[in-house]
Amino acid sequence: FEQSKRPFLSDTIERLRLYPERMKFKRFMIYYMTTKLSDKKMDELFHSLDSNKDGKLSKEEVEKGLAHTGLNVESIMEAMDIDRNGEIGHSEFLAATLEE
C-alpha cells in the first residue's frame, strides 16, 4: 500500500482485531439490559416454546417450536446461548429477539 494509506490500513486492522471482543461486549450488554426489561409478547412466546416449563429452552424445544420456519436452529442456538450452557434462558431469548 501507498504510504498515505498505511494509517487507514493500520486502523482497519486494529478494528478487525478488536471486533470479536466488541461483539461479545455488545451481546453481554444486550443480555444485561434484558434482565431489566421485559416484553409481554416475547415473554409469551418464550413460555410457549418452554414445553417442560423449566424456564430454559433446550435445543429440542427450539427445534420443535421453530420447525415450521425453516431456520437453522443450530446456528440460532449458538448465537443465543451467551453463557454457553447449551440452553437458552429467558434473558438470552429476549436479548436475541430485541429489536435494534
C-alpha positions in Angstrom: 0.0 0.0 0.0 1.0 3.6 -0.5 2.5 5.4 2.5 -0.6 7.7 2.7 -2.9 4.7 3.0 -0.9 2.9 5.8 -2.7 4.7 8.7 -6.1 3.7 7.3 -4.9 0.1 6.9 -3.5 0.1 10.4 -6.7 1.5 11.9 -8.8 -1.0 9.9 -6.7 -4.0 11.0 -6.9 -2.8 14.7 -10.8 -2.6 14.4 -10.9 -6.1 12.9 -8.7 -7.4 15.7 -11.0 -5.9 18.3 -14.3 -6.9 16.6 -14.8 -10.3 18.3 -14.3 -8.7 21.7 -16.6 -5.8 20.9 -19.3 -8.2 19.8 -19.0 -10.2 23.0 -19.4 -7.0 25.0 -22.4 -5.9 22.9 -24.1 -9.2 23.3 -23.4 -9.1 27.1 -24.8 -5.6 27.3 -28.0 -6.6 25.4 -28.3 -9.6 27.7 -27.9 -7.4 30.8 -30.5 -4.9 29.5 -33.0 -7.7 29.0 -32.6 -8.8 32.6 -34.0 -5.4 33.5 -36.6 -5.2 30.7 -39.4 -7.4 29.5 -41.8 -7.5 26.6 -45.1 -9.3 27.2 -45.3 -10.8 23.7 -41.8 -12.1 23.8 -42.5 -13.5 27.3 -45.5 -15.3 26.0 -43.5 -16.7 23.0 -40.7 -17.8 25.3 -43.1 -19.6 27.7 -45.0 -21.2 24.8 -41.6 -22.7 23.5 -40.7 -23.8 27.0 -42.7 -27.0 26.9 -41.4 -28.5 30.1 -41.8 -25.2 31.9 -38.3 -25.2 33.5 -37.5 -21.6 32.5 -35.0 -22.6 29.8 -35.2 -23.6 26.2 -33.4 -26.8 25.2 -32.3 -27.4 21.6 -35.2 -29.8 21.2 -37.7 -27.2 22.4 -36.4 -24.6 20.0 -36.3 -27.2 17.1 -40.0 -28.1 17.8 -41.1 -24.5 18.2 -39.3 -23.3 15.1 -39.8 -26.4 12.9 -42.2 -24.7 10.5 -39.9 -21.7 9.9 -37.0 -23.5 8.1 -34.5 -21.6 10.2 -31.1 -23.2 11.1 -31.7 -24.0 14.7 -28.1 -25.0 15.4 -26.8 -21.6 14.4 -29.6 -19.8 16.2 -28.9 -21.7 19.4 -25.2 -21.0 19.2 -25.8 -17.3 18.7 -28.4 -17.0 21.5 -26.5 -19.1 24.1 -24.5 -16.3 25.6 -23.3 -18.3 28.7 -22.6 -21.4 26.6 -24.5 -23.8 28.8 -26.4 -25.5 25.9 -29.7 -23.9 26.9 -31.4 -20.6 26.2 -32.5 -18.7 29.3 -35.3 -16.1 29.3 -32.8 -13.2 29.2 -30.8 -14.7 26.4 -34.0 -15.2 24.4 -35.1 -11.6 25.0 -31.6 -10.4 24.0 -31.8 -12.3 20.8 -35.3 -11.1 19.9 -34.7 -7.4 20.9 -35.2 -5.0 18.0 -32.1 -2.9 17.4 
